[in-house]
Amino acid sequence: MIKAPGDTKERIVGHIVAHDYRKSRALASLGVDYSCGGNRTLGQVFSGKDDELNAVLQEWEKIDRQPQKKEMDFLGWDMAFLTNYIMQLHHRFVSGQTKFITELAGKVAESNYARNPEVRDVAGIFETTGKRLELKGRQEELDLFPYIIELHEAMVKGTNLKPAVFGPVAGPVGTIKTEGEQIVAALVRIRRMTNNYTAPPYTTSTCAILYKLLAEYEADTLLHLHLENNILFPRAILTENCLRANQQIT
């Protein structure tokens, strides 16, 4: 069994996942929030849980022996490209899937309520959570994301930039992170209520379809929020601070 040395326990979860997203699977299987809680160390996450930490490290050793796909090298993308990627892939996914899953969940809850009453609660939680995630994306695209792209362009071109209408980036980023934590908590609750998205054998076939879609929605949300909280937002804050130090934000 691997014995985690002290320096291993000091590693930041978000940094580990940012360098290799495949390692998120071992954390997700244990209910560890790496997308919004990625600023914690392994020691903090697995305090008093050495067996779980050793199991995760063993899984990561196997992953390290396998080549990583280049398209998953999110750290290699520039800030503007990553911002547009999040909008075009993840925000569009949320816009396209939320309404469909909400309607399907309502129908499944109605047809399966007698033998699977928890589906009604699942439908209600998802409807609220999906709306919050949609609203979060619209708000980001209104001011924050365009400003992040402007930060990147000002850094690359050496041009000046006016301060954002919302103040320093750290302000809205803190609000978004708090919102994300609540969204992740709701999705984790859905996963537990559905026994890791396992439809009971006596339910209709549409229940299994719903659970599959819910699993995909959670997976997309975790990656979506990871890219924002562990890569994009820290980079935006650092870039803004550099521009201020160089007096490029006036």
C-alpha positions in Angstrom: 0.0 0.0 0.0 1.2 3.5 -0.8 2.0 5.7 2.2 1.4 9.3 1.3 4.3 11.5 2.3 3.7 14.9 3.9 4.5 16.8 0.7 1.9 14.7 -1.2 -0.8 15.8 1.3 0.1 19.4 0.7 -0.7 19.2 -3.0 -3.7 21.3 -4.0 -6.6 19.2 -5.4 -7.6 21.7 -8.1 -4.0 21.9 -9.4 -3.8 18.1 -9.6 -7.0 17.9 -11.6 -6.1 20.9 -13.8 -2.9 19.1 -14.9 -4.7 15.8 -15.6 -8.5 15.8 -15.6 -8.6 12.0 -15.7 -7.7 12.0 -12.0 -11.0 13.7 -11.2 -12.8 10.3 -11.5 -11.2 8.9 -8.4 -12.2 12.0 -6.4 -15.8 12.1 -7.8 -16.3 8.4 -6.9 -15.7 9.4 -3.3 -17.9 12.5 -3.4 -15.0 14.9 -3.3 -15.9 18.3 -4.8 -12.8 19.2 -6.9 -14.7 21.7 -9.2 -15.6 24.3 -6.5 -13.6 23.0 -3.6 -10.3 22.6 -5.5 -8.4 25.1 -3.4 -8.1 22.4 -0.6 -5.0 20.2 -0.1 -5.2 16.4 -0.2 -4.5 16.4 3.5 -7.5 18.6 4.1 -9.8 16.5 1.9 -8.7 13.2 3.3 -8.1 14.1 6.9 -8.5 11.0 8.9 -9.1 8.9 5.8 -5.7 7.5 4.9 -7.2 4.4 3.3 -9.2 6.5 0.9 -6.2 8.7 0.1 -4.0 5.6 -0.6 -6.7 4.1 -2.9 -6.8 7.4 -4.8 -3.0 7.6 -5.1 -2.9 4.0 -6.4 -5.5 4.9 -9.1 -3.5 8.0 -10.0 -0.3 5.9 -10.4 -2.1 3.8 -13.0 -3.3 6.9 -14.8 0.3 8.4 -14.8 1.5 5.3 -16.8 -1.0 6.1 -19.6 -0.5 8.9 -22.2 -2.8 11.9 -21.8 -4.9 13.0 -24.8 -3.7 16.4 -26.1 -7.2 17.7 -26.4 -7.5 17.5 -22.6 -4.5 19.8 -21.9 -6.7 22.7 -20.8 -3.7 24.4 -19.1 -2.2 24.8 -22.6 -5.1 26.8 -23.9 -4.9 30.6 -23.8 -7.5 32.5 -21.6 -9.6 33.7 -24.5 -9.8 30.3 -26.1 -10.8 28.7 -22.9 -13.4 31.3 -22.2 -15.0 30.8 -25.6 -14.7 27.0 -25.2 -16.7 27.2 -21.9 -19.4 29.4 -23.6 -19.7 27.4 -26.8 -19.5 23.9 -25.2 -20.7 24.0 -21.6 -23.1 27.0 -21.6 -24.7 25.7 -24.8 -25.0 22.2 -23.2 -26.8 23.6 -20.2 -29.1 25.7 -22.5 -29.9 22.7 -24.6 -30.3 20.0 -22.0 -31.9 21.7 -18.9 -35.3 22.2 -20.3 -35.4 18.7 -21.9 -34.3 17.0 -18.7 -36.7 19.0 -16.6 -39.7 18.1 -18.7 -38.6 14.4 -18.9 -38.1 14.3 -15.1 -41.6 15.6 -14.6 -43.1 12.9 -16.8 -41.0 10.2 -15.1 -42.0 11.4 -11.7 -45.7 11.3 -12.6 -45.6 7.8 -14.1 -43.3 6.3 -11.4 -44.4 8.1 -8.3 -46.4 5.2 -6.8 -43.4 2.8 -6.7 -40.5 5.3 -6.9 -41.7 8.5 -5.1 -38.2 10.0 -4.7 -38.2 10.8 -8.4 -40.6 13.6 -7.7 -38.0 15.2 -5.4 -35.3 14.6 -7.9 -37.3 16.4 -10.6 -37.9 19.3 -8.3 -34.3 19.6 -7.3 -33.1 19.4 -10.8 -35.5 22.0 -12.1 -34.3 24.5 -9.5 -30.6 23.6 -10.0 -30.8 23.7 -13.8 -32.4 27.1 -13.8 -29.6 28.4 -11.5 -26.9 27.0 -13.8 -28.5 28.6 -16.8 -28.8 31.9 -15.1 -25.2 31.7 -14.0 -24.1 31.2 -17.6 -26.1 34.1 -18.9 -24.7 36.4 -16.2 -21.2 35.4 -17.0 -21.6 36.1 -20.7 -23.1 39.5 -20.0 -20.1 41.2 -18.4 -17.5 38.9 -16.9 -16.5 36.7 -19.8 -16.2 39.5 -22.3 -13.9 41.3 -19.8 -11.8 38.2 -19.4 -11.3 38.1 -23.1 -10.3 41.8 -23.1 -7.8 41.0 -20.3 -6.2 38.4 -22.5 -6.0 40.7 -25.5 -4.6 43.6 -23.4 -1.9 41.3 -22.0 -0.9 39.9 -25.5 -1.0 43.3 -27.3 0.3 45.4 -24.5 -2.7 47.8 -24.7 -4.5 49.6 -22.0 -7.9 48.5 -20.6 -10.7 50.3 -18.8 -11.7 48.9 -15.4 -14.6 46.5 -15.5 -18.0 47.9 -14.5 -18.2 45.3 -11.7 -14.8 46.1 -10.2 -11.9 43.7 -9.8 -12.5 40.2 -11.2 -12.2 38.6 -7.8 -15.6 40.1 -6.8 -17.9 38.3 -9.3 -15.6 35.2 -9.2 -16.3 34.8 -5.5 -20.0 35.1 -6.0 -19.9 32.6 -8.9 -17.9 30.1 -6.8 -20.4 30.2 -4.0 -23.2 29.6 -6.5 -21.3 26.8 -8.0 -20.8 25.1 -4.6 -24.6 25.1 -4.1 -25.2 23.7 -7.6 -22.7 20.9 -7.1 -24.2 20.1 -3.7 -27.6 19.8 -5.3 -26.3 17.5 -8.0 -24.6 15.3 -5.5 -27.8 15.0 -3.6 -29.6 13.9 -6.8 -26.8 11.3 -7.3 -27.3 9.9 -3.8 -31.1 9.9 -4.1 -30.9 7.9 -7.4 -28.3 5.4 -6.0 -25.6 6.7 -8.4 -28.2 7.0 -11.2 -29.2 3.4 -11.0 -32.9 3.0 -12.0 -34.8 0.4 -10.0 -35.8 -2.6 -12.1 -39.5 -2.1 -11.7 -39.5 1.4 -13.2 -40.3 2.4 -16.8 -37.6 2.5 -19.4 -37.8 6.3 -19.4 -36.6 6.4 -15.9 -33.3 4.7 -16.9 -33.0 7.2 -19.7 -33.6 10.1 -17.3 -30.9 8.8 -14.9 -28.4 8.5 -17.8 -29.1 12.1 -18.8 -28.7 13.2 -15.2 -25.4 11.5 -14.9 -24.2 13.2 -18.1 -25.4 16.5 -16.9 -23.5 16.2 -13.6 -20.3 15.1 -15.4 -20.5 18.1 -17.7 -21.2 20.5 -14.8 -18.2 19.3 -12.8 -15.9 19.8 -15.8 -17.5 23.1 -16.6 -17.0 24.5 -13.0 -13.6 23.0 -12.8 -12.4 24.8 -15.9 -13.8 28.1 -14.4 -12.7 27.8 -10.8 -9.4 26.0 -11.1 -8.0 27.4 -14.4 -9.9 30.3 -15.9 -10.7 32.5 -12.9 -7.3 32.2 -11.2 -5.6 33.1 -14.5 -7.9 36.0 -15.0 -7.2 37.4 -11.5 -3.5 37.0 -12.0 -3.6 38.7 -15.4 -5.7 41.6 -14.1 -3.2 42.1 -11.2 -0.3 42.1 -13.7 -2.0 44.7 -15.9 -2.7 46.9 -12.9 0.9 46.6 -11.8 1.9 47.7 -15.3 -0.6 50.5 -15.2 -2.4 49.1 -18.3 -5.8 49.3 -16.5 -6.6 53.0 -16.2 
